[in-house]
Amino acid sequence: MSLKSERRGIHVDQSELLCKKGCGYYGNPAWQGFCSKCWREEYHKARQKQIQEDWELAERLQREEEEAFASSQSSQGAQSLTFSKFEEKKTNEKTRKVTTVKKFFSASSRVGSKKAEIQEAKAPSPSINRQTSIETDRVSKEFIDFLKTFHKTGQEIYKQTKMFLEAMHYKRDLSIEEQSECTQDFYQNVAERMQTRGKVPPERVEKIMDQIEKYIMTRLYKYVFCPETTDDEKKDLAIQKRIRALHWVTPQMLCVPVNEEISEVSDMVVKAITDIIEMDSKRVPRDKLACITKCSKHIFNAIKITKNEPASADDFLPTLIYIVLKGNPPRLQSNIQYITRFCNPSRLMTGEDGYYFTNLCCAVAFIEKLDAQSLNLSQEDFDRYMSGQTSPRKQESENWSPDACLGVKQMYKNLDLLSQLNERQERIMSEAKKLEKDLIEWTDGIAKEVPRDNTFGQSQLQ
């Protein structure tokens, strides 16, 4: 996906938001430009290829080990004595190499005997006990009440959902990608079963899938959101630090067609920022998507009021980037990854939710790669702004409108004052270093002169 600078603005072709395989659905940078469906197909191909390579490697290692074993034995008696040990070693090695393969095809990843499973079920960990929160209980009740209207179909759906949650409980040792794959398989299987066996209309299937996602992800949230086994938290800190360093970026630099001096527009901007921040408080992927959609609609309204005409896609993306920079949403990368991994894929592939989410991914990618050329600045100015030596808002403050909000004026005045204090501090430090250098040179000069005078005095006394 290529982000280009046109008319000093940010432009992205709408065709570039679509899946690069040409299926017509929205793509996603997290899926390397594919849509959810195509990405899973590519993922399965790569996985099958890896499985085949692992089997071939295991067989080759087995043959080499057998040949080495046979050549190292000088007598049939010694060979028969150690053959059982060799067979045990070979079996263990082969089992270890195909453990990952078996995880994909097993009904569940339960470990240990049935007795151990029962004991574990009777004595759940404290984290599982805490899981039955008020919100979880409420969502469970709503889910059961919702399924009651579907009678037999509802009973079957509830049974499948409970089985899935039990299976996921025993698959927590899997990677987050494998857990995501299990969840996506469950979504697909349930939807297909409702359409083929239950003859449920597509619009009702979508509503049921929304309720299923809400129920299972409310229960799984604390285990699959920003897990310790991933680098999601590291990415969160990196993008947060990056946005803080870009606090000086102005709407004019991004060519944002929003005039915050208009009170109604300013309210829309505040609402958009609130929505994008609120995303982190939601548990369900669909609810997080709803926050992104509400934020985007406020952006479109702000642009429409400012320009007095409908907003275009070229207006929307720069403004979304500006809102993200201004809001600095908490755990931004974790939320994007969570939605990508566990949201019902149909919502990300089509519709306004998928469109707005794809644009948010583009905005974050742009912020991560933002440079002087992206903002039409010289490299020197960009480096000075990034280091905090000066701020571009100092020049903007001279052009304030008399109707500008007092709070905005005071904020800019404070920024100007901080910039002036920073410049003054830089000058003081520079002068202090120069003074220190002069003192060292003067001291060295005196030290060279004093021994010479002492020698002359001693010669006169003699």
SULRA-V942186 format. One record per pair of residues at least 12 apart in sequence whose ideal C-beta (glycine too) atoms are under 10 Angstrom apart, sorted by the first residue. I is the first residue (numbers start at 1). J is the second residue. D is the distance in Angstrom with one decimal. If there is no record, write none. Layout:
# SULRA-V942186
I	J	D
I	J	D
This chain:
# SULRA-V942186
1	13	8.8
1	16	4.8
1	17	7.8
1	20	8.8
1	27	8.2
1	29	7.2
1	33	6.8
1	358	9.7
1	361	9.4
1	362	6.7
1	365	7.5
1	366	9.7
2	16	6.9
3	16	8.9
3	317	8.5
3	321	9.8
3	362	7.3
3	363	9.8
3	365	7.8
3	366	5.4
3	369	7.9
3	370	9.5
3	374	7.6
4	374	9.8
5	255	8.9
5	373	7.0
5	374	6.6
5	375	8.6
5	376	6.6
6	255	9.0
6	314	7.9
7	255	6.8
7	314	8.6
8	252	8.6
8	253	8.3
8	254	9.0
8	255	5.1
8	375	8.8
8	376	5.2
9	253	9.9
9	254	7.3
9	255	3.4
9	256	8.5
9	257	8.7
9	314	6.5
9	315	8.4
9	317	9.0
9	318	5.7
9	376	9.4
10	254	6.4
10	255	6.9
10	256	9.2
10	314	7.8
10	315	9.9
10	317	5.7
10	318	4.5
10	319	9.6
10	320	9.6
10	321	6.7
10	322	9.9
10	362	9.3
10	363	9.1
10	366	6.8
10	370	9.7
10	374	7.5
10	375	9.6
11	255	9.5
11	313	8.7
11	314	5.3
11	317	7.8
11	318	8.7
12	313	7.7
12	314	8.2
12	316	9.9
12	317	5.9
12	318	9.8
12	358	9.9
12	359	8.3
12	362	6.1
12	363	9.8
12	366	8.6
13	313	9.0
13	314	9.8
14	313	5.7
14	314	9.6
14	355	9.0
14	358	9.9
14	359	9.9
16	33	8.7
16	358	9.6
16	362	8.5
17	33	9.8
17	313	8.9
17	317	9.8
17	354	9.1
17	355	7.1
17	358	4.9
17	359	7.2
17	361	9.3
17	362	7.3
18	33	9.1
18	35	7.9
18	349	10.0
18	358	8.7
19	31	8.4
19	33	7.1
19	34	5.4
19	35	3.8
19	36	8.9
19	37	8.1
19	38	5.4
19	39	8.4
19	349	8.0
20	32	8.1
20	33	4.1
20	34	6.4
20	35	9.0
20	38	8.2
21	33	8.4
21	34	6.0
21	35	7.4
21	37	9.0
21	38	4.5
21	39	9.0
21	41	8.6
21	42	8.4
22	38	9.1
23	35	6.0
23	37	6.9
23	38	5.8
23	41	9.9
23	349	8.6
24	349	9.0
24	350	8.6
25	37	6.7
25	38	7.7
25	345	9.1
25	346	9.3
25	348	8.4
25	349	3.9
25	350	6.1
25	354	7.6
26	348	6.6
26	349	5.8
26	350	7.0
26	351	8.8
26	353	9.5
26	354	4.4
26	355	6.4
26	356	9.9
26	357	7.8
26	358	4.7
26	359	9.5
26	361	9.7
27	39	8.5
27	348	9.6
27	349	9.1
27	354	9.7
27	358	6.9
27	361	9.1
28	336	9.2
28	339	9.6
28	340	6.3
28	348	6.7
28	349	9.1
28	354	8.8
28	357	7.8
28	358	6.3
28	361	6.0
28	362	9.8
29	336	9.1
29	340	9.2
29	358	8.5
29	361	5.0
29	362	7.4
29	364	8.3
29	365	5.6
30	333	9.9
30	336	7.1
30	337	6.8
30	339	9.1
30	340	4.5
30	341	8.4
30	348	9.8
30	361	6.9
31	43	8.7
31	340	7.2
31	348	9.1
31	361	9.8
35	345	8.0
35	348	7.6
35	349	4.9
35	350	9.0
35	354	8.7
35	358	9.7
36	184	7.4
36	187	9.8
36	188	9.9
36	340	8.4
36	343	8.6
36	344	9.3
36	345	3.6
36	346	8.2
36	347	9.4
36	348	5.6
36	349	5.5
36	354	9.3
37	184	9.8
37	188	9.2
37	345	6.8
37	346	9.3
37	349	6.6
38	349	9.4
39	184	9.8
39	340	9.5
39	345	9.1
40	180	10.0
40	181	7.7
40	184	6.5
40	185	8.9
40	188	8.7
40	345	8.1
43	177	8.5
43	181	7.5
43	184	9.8
44	104	9.8
44	181	9.0
47	100	9.5
47	101	9.3
47	104	7.3
47	178	10.0
47	181	8.9
48	104	9.7
50	100	8.7
50	101	9.1
51	98	8.4
51	100	8.1
51	101	5.2
51	104	7.9
51	105	9.7
52	101	9.9
54	97	6.1
54	98	6.9
54	100	7.6
54	101	6.7
55	94	9.7
55	97	8.5
55	98	7.3
55	101	7.8
57	97	7.4
58	90	10.0
58	93	7.8
58	94	5.7
58	95	9.9
58	96	9.4
58	97	4.7
58	98	6.8
58	101	9.8
59	94	8.9
59	97	10.0
61	90	9.3
61	93	7.3
61	94	8.7
61	97	8.1
62	90	6.2
62	93	7.8
62	94	6.8
62	97	9.7
65	86	8.0
65	89	8.2
65	90	6.6
65	93	7.9
66	86	8.2
66	90	7.8
69	82	8.2
69	83	8.6
69	86	5.6
69	89	9.5
69	90	9.0
70	86	9.9
73	86	9.8
100	174	9.5
100	175	9.6
100	178	8.9
103	171	8.1
103	173	9.2
103	174	6.5
103	175	9.7
103	178	7.0
103	182	9.9
104	174	9.6
104	178	7.7
104	181	8.2
104	182	9.4
106	167	9.8
106	171	9.6
107	163	9.6
107	167	7.4
108	163	9.1
108	166	7.8
108	167	4.5
108	168	9.0
108	169	9.1
108	170	5.3
108	171	6.9
108	182	9.8
109	167	7.9
109	168	9.5
109	169	9.8
109	170	5.2
109	171	4.7
109	172	8.8
109	173	6.9
109	174	6.5
109	178	9.2
109	182	9.5
110	166	9.5
110	167	8.5
110	169	9.4
110	170	4.7
110	171	9.0
111	170	7.5
111	173	8.1
112	170	9.9
117	170	8.2
120	169	9.3
120	170	9.0
121	166	9.2
121	169	9.1
124	169	9.2
127	222	7.4
127	223	8.4
128	169	8.2
128	222	10.0
128	223	9.7
130	222	8.6
131	218	9.6
131	219	6.8
131	220	9.4
131	221	9.3
131	222	6.9
131	223	8.9
132	219	9.3
133	218	9.0
133	219	9.9
133	222	9.4
135	218	6.6
135	221	9.5
135	283	7.3
136	215	9.3
136	218	5.8
136	219	6.1
136	221	9.1
136	222	9.9
136	283	9.2
138	218	9.0
139	211	9.2
139	214	6.1
139	215	5.8
139	216	9.7
139	217	9.4
139	218	4.6
139	219	7.9
139	283	8.6
139	284	8.5
140	215	6.8
140	218	8.2
140	219	8.0
142	211	7.7
142	214	7.9
142	215	8.1
142	218	9.9
143	157	9.4
143	158	7.7
143	161	7.9
143	211	5.8
143	212	7.9
143	214	7.2
143	215	4.2
143	216	9.1
143	218	9.0
144	158	7.0
144	215	9.1
146	158	9.9
146	207	8.7
146	208	8.1
146	210	9.8
146	211	5.1
146	212	9.6
146	214	9.4
146	215	8.9
147	161	8.9
147	208	8.2
147	211	7.8
147	212	9.4
147	215	9.5
150	194	9.4
150	198	8.4
150	200	8.2
150	204	8.6
150	208	7.5
152	198	8.6
153	193	9.5
153	194	7.1
153	197	8.7
153	198	4.7
153	199	9.2
153	200	6.7
153	204	9.7
153	208	8.6
154	198	9.9
154	208	8.7
156	190	9.5
156	193	8.0
156	194	8.9
156	197	8.5
156	198	7.7
157	190	6.8
157	193	8.8
157	194	7.5
157	198	8.7
157	200	9.8
157	208	6.7
157	209	9.9
157	211	9.0
157	212	7.0
157	215	10.0
158	212	9.6
158	215	9.2
160	186	7.9
160	189	8.0
160	190	6.1
160	193	7.8
160	212	8.9
161	186	8.4
161	190	7.9
161	211	9.6
161	212	6.1
161	215	6.5
161	216	6.3
161	219	9.7
162	215	9.9
162	216	9.7
163	186	9.4
164	182	8.0
164	183	8.1
164	185	9.5
164	186	5.0
164	187	9.8
164	189	9.3
164	190	8.5
164	212	9.1
164	216	6.7
164	220	9.7
165	186	9.7
165	215	8.7
165	216	6.2
165	219	6.1
165	220	7.5
167	182	7.4
167	186	8.8
168	182	6.7
168	183	7.7
168	186	8.8
168	216	8.0
168	219	8.8
168	220	6.2
168	223	8.1
168	224	8.6
169	219	9.6
169	220	9.2
169	223	8.8
172	220	9.5
172	223	6.0
172	224	8.8
172	227	9.0
172	229	9.9
173	229	9.5
174	229	9.5
175	227	9.1
175	229	6.6
175	230	8.4
176	223	9.6
176	224	6.5
176	225	9.7
176	226	9.5
176	227	5.4
176	229	6.3
176	230	5.5
176	232	8.5
176	337	8.4
176	338	9.5
176	341	6.6
176	342	9.5
177	230	9.0
177	341	7.6
179	220	8.3
179	223	8.4
179	224	6.0
179	227	8.7
179	341	7.8
179	342	8.4
180	224	7.9
180	337	9.3
180	338	9.5
180	340	8.2
180	341	3.8
180	342	6.2
180	343	10.0
181	341	9.0
183	213	9.0
183	216	7.5
183	217	8.3
183	220	8.0
183	224	8.2
183	341	7.5
183	342	5.5
183	343	9.4
183	344	9.5
183	345	10.0
184	341	8.3
184	342	8.2
184	343	9.3
184	344	8.9
184	345	6.3
186	212	8.5
186	216	7.9
187	209	6.7
187	212	7.6
187	213	7.5
187	216	9.4
187	342	9.2
187	343	9.1
187	344	5.6
187	345	6.7
187	346	8.3
188	344	9.7
188	345	7.8
188	346	9.7
190	205	8.9
190	208	8.1
190	209	7.2
190	212	6.5
191	205	5.7
191	206	8.7
191	208	8.4
191	209	5.9
191	212	9.1
191	344	8.5
191	345	9.7
191	346	8.0
192	205	9.4
193	205	10.0
194	208	6.6
194	209	8.5
202	346	9.9
205	346	9.3
206	344	8.4
206	346	7.1
206	347	8.9
209	286	9.4
209	344	5.2
209	345	9.9
209	346	7.4
209	347	8.9
210	284	8.8
210	286	5.9
210	344	7.1
210	346	10.0
210	347	8.5
211	286	9.8
212	344	8.2
213	284	6.4
213	285	6.5
213	286	5.8
213	287	9.6
213	342	7.9
213	343	7.2
213	344	5.1
213	347	8.8
214	283	8.6
214	284	4.9
214	285	9.1
214	286	6.8
214	287	7.8
214	344	10.0
215	284	9.0
216	284	9.4
216	342	8.7
217	282	9.9
217	283	6.4
217	284	5.1
217	285	6.1
217	286	8.4
217	287	9.2
217	288	9.9
217	338	8.8
217	342	5.8
217	343	8.5
217	344	9.6
218	283	5.2
218	284	6.2
218	287	9.7
219	283	9.2
220	283	9.2
220	342	7.6
221	282	9.3
221	283	4.4
221	284	8.0
221	285	9.6
221	338	8.4
221	342	8.9
222	283	8.7
224	338	7.3
224	341	7.3
224	342	6.4
225	280	9.8
225	283	7.9
225	285	9.9
225	331	8.6
225	334	6.6
225	335	8.4
225	337	8.8
225	338	5.1
225	341	9.4
225	342	8.6
226	331	6.5
226	333	8.9
226	334	4.1
226	335	8.8
226	337	7.9
226	338	7.3
227	334	9.5
227	337	10.0
227	338	9.9
230	334	8.7
230	337	7.6
230	341	9.8
231	333	9.1
231	337	9.8
232	331	8.0
232	333	6.0
232	334	4.4
232	335	9.3
232	336	9.3
232	337	5.5
232	338	8.2
233	331	8.0
233	333	8.6
233	334	6.9
234	333	8.8
235	331	9.5
235	332	8.5
235	333	3.9
235	334	7.5
235	336	9.1
235	337	7.9
235	364	9.8
235	368	9.6
236	329	9.8
236	330	7.8
236	331	4.9
236	332	6.4
236	333	5.0
236	334	5.4
236	335	8.9
236	336	9.9
236	337	9.6
237	331	9.6
237	333	9.1
238	333	7.9
238	368	8.2
239	324	9.2
239	328	8.7
239	329	9.2
239	331	9.5
239	332	5.5
239	333	5.6
239	334	10.0
239	336	9.6
239	364	6.7
239	367	7.1
239	368	6.8
240	328	6.3
240	329	8.9
240	330	7.8
240	331	8.6
240	332	7.3
240	333	9.0
241	328	9.9
242	325	9.5
242	328	9.5
242	364	9.7
242	367	6.4
242	368	6.5
242	369	10.0
242	370	8.3
243	324	7.2
243	325	5.7
243	326	9.0
243	327	8.7
243	328	4.5
243	329	8.8
243	332	8.3
243	364	9.6
243	367	6.6
243	368	9.8
243	370	10.0
244	325	9.6
244	328	6.8
245	370	9.9
245	385	9.2
245	386	5.8
245	387	9.2
245	388	8.6
246	321	9.9
246	325	5.8
246	328	9.5
246	367	7.1
246	370	6.7
246	375	9.4
246	385	8.5
246	386	7.8
247	325	7.7
247	326	8.8
247	328	8.6
247	385	9.4
247	388	9.2
247	391	8.8
247	393	9.8
247	415	9.1
248	325	9.8
248	382	9.9
248	384	9.7
248	385	4.8
248	386	8.1
248	388	8.3
248	390	8.8
248	391	5.1
248	392	5.8
248	393	6.8
248	415	8.5
248	419	9.4
249	321	8.7
249	322	7.6
249	325	5.7
249	326	9.0
249	367	9.3
249	370	7.9
249	374	9.8
249	375	6.8
249	377	9.8
249	385	8.2
249	392	8.3
250	322	8.7
250	325	9.9
250	375	9.0
250	391	9.5
250	392	6.0
250	393	6.8
250	395	9.7
250	396	6.5
251	269	9.7
251	318	8.4
251	319	8.2
251	322	5.7
251	325	9.8
251	326	9.2
251	396	9.8
252	375	9.6
252	376	10.0
252	392	8.6
252	396	7.6
253	318	9.5
253	322	9.2
253	370	9.9
253	374	8.8
253	375	4.4
253	376	7.2
253	377	7.2
253	385	9.7
253	392	7.4
254	317	9.3
254	318	4.5
254	319	7.8
254	320	9.9
254	321	5.9
254	322	5.3
254	325	8.3
254	366	9.5
254	370	9.4
254	374	8.8
254	375	7.3
254	376	9.9
255	314	8.9
255	315	8.8
255	318	5.6
255	319	9.4
255	322	9.7
255	375	9.5
255	376	8.8
256	269	9.9
256	299	9.6
256	302	9.4
256	303	8.6
256	306	9.3
256	315	8.1
256	317	10.0
256	318	5.1
256	319	5.0
256	320	9.4
256	321	8.1
256	322	4.8
256	323	9.1
257	302	8.9
257	303	5.5
257	304	9.8
257	306	5.8
257	307	5.6
257	309	10.0
257	311	7.6
257	312	9.1
257	314	9.1
257	315	5.0
257	316	9.5
257	318	7.9
257	319	7.1
258	272	9.7
258	299	8.0
258	302	5.1
258	303	6.1
258	305	8.7
258	306	5.3
258	307	8.9
258	311	9.6
258	315	8.6
258	318	9.2
258	319	5.8
258	322	7.5
258	323	9.2
259	302	8.7
259	303	9.8
259	305	8.4
259	306	4.6
259	307	9.0
259	401	9.3
260	302	8.4
260	306	8.9
260	404	8.8
260	405	8.1
260	408	7.4
261	306	9.7
261	400	8.9
261	401	5.3
261	402	10.0
261	403	6.2
261	404	5.5
261	405	7.4
261	408	8.1
262	302	8.7
262	305	6.5
262	306	6.6
262	403	9.1
263	403	9.3
263	405	8.1
264	301	8.6
264	302	8.3
264	305	5.6
264	306	9.4
265	301	8.5
265	302	4.9
265	303	8.6
265	304	9.5
265	305	5.2
265	306	5.5
266	302	8.5
266	405	7.0
266	408	8.5
267	298	8.9
267	301	9.7
267	302	8.7
267	305	9.8
268	297	9.3
268	298	4.8
268	299	7.5
268	300	9.0
268	301	5.2
268	302	3.8
268	303	8.9
268	304	9.3
268	305	7.1
268	306	9.3
269	298	7.6
269	299	8.2
269	302	5.8
269	319	8.8
269	322	8.6
269	323	7.1
269	326	7.6
269	327	9.5
270	298	8.8
270	302	9.9
270	326	9.7
270	327	9.7
271	294	7.9
271	295	8.0
271	297	9.4
271	298	4.7
271	299	9.5
271	301	8.9
271	302	8.9
272	294	8.1
272	295	4.6
272	296	7.8
272	297	8.5
272	298	4.0
272	299	5.3
272	300	9.6
272	301	8.9
272	302	7.1
272	319	8.4
272	320	8.5
272	322	9.6
272	323	5.0
272	324	9.8
272	326	9.0
272	327	7.9
273	295	7.8
273	298	8.9
273	322	9.9
273	323	5.9
273	324	9.0
273	326	6.0
273	327	4.0
273	328	9.2
273	329	8.6
274	291	9.2
274	294	9.1
274	295	8.2
274	298	8.8
274	327	8.1
275	290	8.8
275	291	5.0
275	292	7.6
275	293	8.5
275	294	4.5
275	295	3.8
275	296	8.6
275	297	8.8
275	298	6.6
275	299	9.6
275	323	9.1
275	327	9.0
275	329	9.6
276	291	6.7
276	292	6.9
276	294	8.9
276	295	4.5
276	296	9.1
276	298	9.5
276	299	9.7
276	320	8.8
276	323	6.2
276	324	6.7
276	326	9.5
276	327	5.2
276	328	9.5
276	329	5.0
276	330	10.0
276	332	8.7
276	335	9.6
276	360	8.3
277	291	8.5
277	295	9.1
277	327	5.5
277	328	8.4
277	329	5.2
277	330	6.9
277	332	9.8
278	290	9.7
278	291	5.2
278	294	8.6
278	295	8.7
278	329	8.9
279	291	3.9
279	292	6.4
279	294	9.5
279	295	8.0
279	329	6.4
279	330	8.8
279	331	9.0
279	332	8.6
279	335	5.6
279	336	9.5
279	339	8.9
279	360	9.5
280	329	6.5
280	330	4.7
280	331	5.3
280	332	8.2
280	334	8.2
280	335	5.9
280	338	10.0
281	330	9.2
282	335	8.7
282	338	9.9
283	338	9.5
284	339	9.9
284	342	9.1
284	343	8.8
285	335	9.2
285	338	6.5
285	339	4.8
285	340	8.8
285	341	8.5
285	342	5.3
285	343	3.6
285	344	7.4
285	347	8.0
285	348	8.9
285	353	10.0
285	357	9.9
286	339	8.9
286	343	6.7
286	344	7.0
286	347	6.5
286	353	8.0
288	335	5.9
288	336	9.1
288	338	7.2
288	339	5.5
288	343	8.0
288	357	9.1
289	339	6.3
289	343	6.6
289	344	9.6
289	347	6.2
289	348	8.0
289	351	9.7
289	352	9.6
289	353	4.6
289	354	8.5
289	356	7.8
289	357	6.0
289	360	9.7
290	353	7.6
290	356	10.0
291	329	9.4
291	335	9.1
291	356	10.0
292	320	9.4
292	329	9.9
292	335	9.1
292	336	9.5
292	339	8.4
292	352	9.9
292	353	7.4
292	356	5.1
292	357	5.8
292	359	8.7
292	360	5.6
293	351	9.4
293	352	6.1
293	353	5.5
293	354	9.9
293	355	9.0
293	356	5.2
293	357	8.3
294	356	9.3
295	320	7.9
295	323	6.8
295	324	9.3
295	327	8.7
295	329	9.4
295	356	7.9
295	360	8.5
296	316	7.2
296	319	9.3
296	320	6.9
296	323	9.1
296	352	8.0
296	353	9.5
296	355	8.4
296	356	4.2
296	357	9.3
296	359	7.2
296	360	8.2
297	352	8.7
297	356	8.5
298	319	9.9
298	323	8.6
299	311	7.7
299	315	8.7
299	316	6.2
299	317	9.6
299	318	10.0
299	319	5.0
299	320	6.0
299	322	9.0
299	323	6.3
299	356	9.4
299	359	9.8
300	312	9.7
300	315	8.4
300	316	6.5
300	319	8.6
300	356	9.9
302	315	9.8
302	319	7.2
302	323	9.2
303	315	5.0
303	316	7.1
303	318	9.8
303	319	6.2
306	319	9.7
313	355	9.3
313	359	8.3
316	355	9.8
316	356	9.0
316	359	6.8
316	363	9.8
317	359	5.8
317	360	9.7
317	362	6.5
317	363	6.6
317	366	8.0
318	363	8.9
318	366	9.1
319	363	9.5
320	356	8.4
320	359	5.9
320	360	6.7
320	362	8.4
320	363	4.8
320	364	9.8
320	366	9.5
321	359	9.4
321	360	9.7
321	362	8.7
321	363	4.6
321	364	8.8
321	366	5.8
321	367	6.4
321	370	8.4
321	374	9.8
322	363	9.1
323	360	9.8
323	363	8.4
324	360	7.6
324	363	5.4
324	364	6.9
324	366	9.3
324	367	6.5
325	363	9.0
325	367	6.8
325	370	9.1
329	360	9.6
329	364	9.8
332	360	8.9
332	363	10.0
332	364	6.6
332	367	9.4
333	364	7.4
333	368	9.7
335	360	9.5
336	357	8.2
336	360	7.1
336	361	6.4
336	364	6.8
339	353	9.6
339	357	6.7
339	360	9.3
339	361	9.6
340	357	8.6
340	361	8.4
343	357	8.5
370	382	9.3
371	386	9.9
372	385	9.3
372	386	9.3
375	392	9.5
377	392	8.5
387	422	9.7
388	418	8.8
388	419	8.4
388	422	6.3
388	426	10.0
389	419	8.4
389	422	6.7
389	423	7.2
389	426	6.8
390	419	5.6
390	420	9.4
390	422	7.7
390	423	6.8
390	426	9.7
391	412	9.3
391	415	5.7
391	416	7.4
391	418	7.9
391	419	4.6
391	420	9.8
391	422	8.8
392	415	10.0
392	419	9.7
393	411	9.0
393	412	5.6
393	413	9.9
393	415	5.2
393	416	7.0
393	419	7.9
394	412	8.5
394	415	7.7
394	416	5.2
394	419	5.7
394	420	8.3
394	423	9.9
395	416	9.9
396	412	7.2
396	415	9.7
396	416	9.6
397	409	8.1
397	412	4.9
397	413	7.2
397	415	8.2
397	416	5.8
400	412	7.5
400	413	9.8
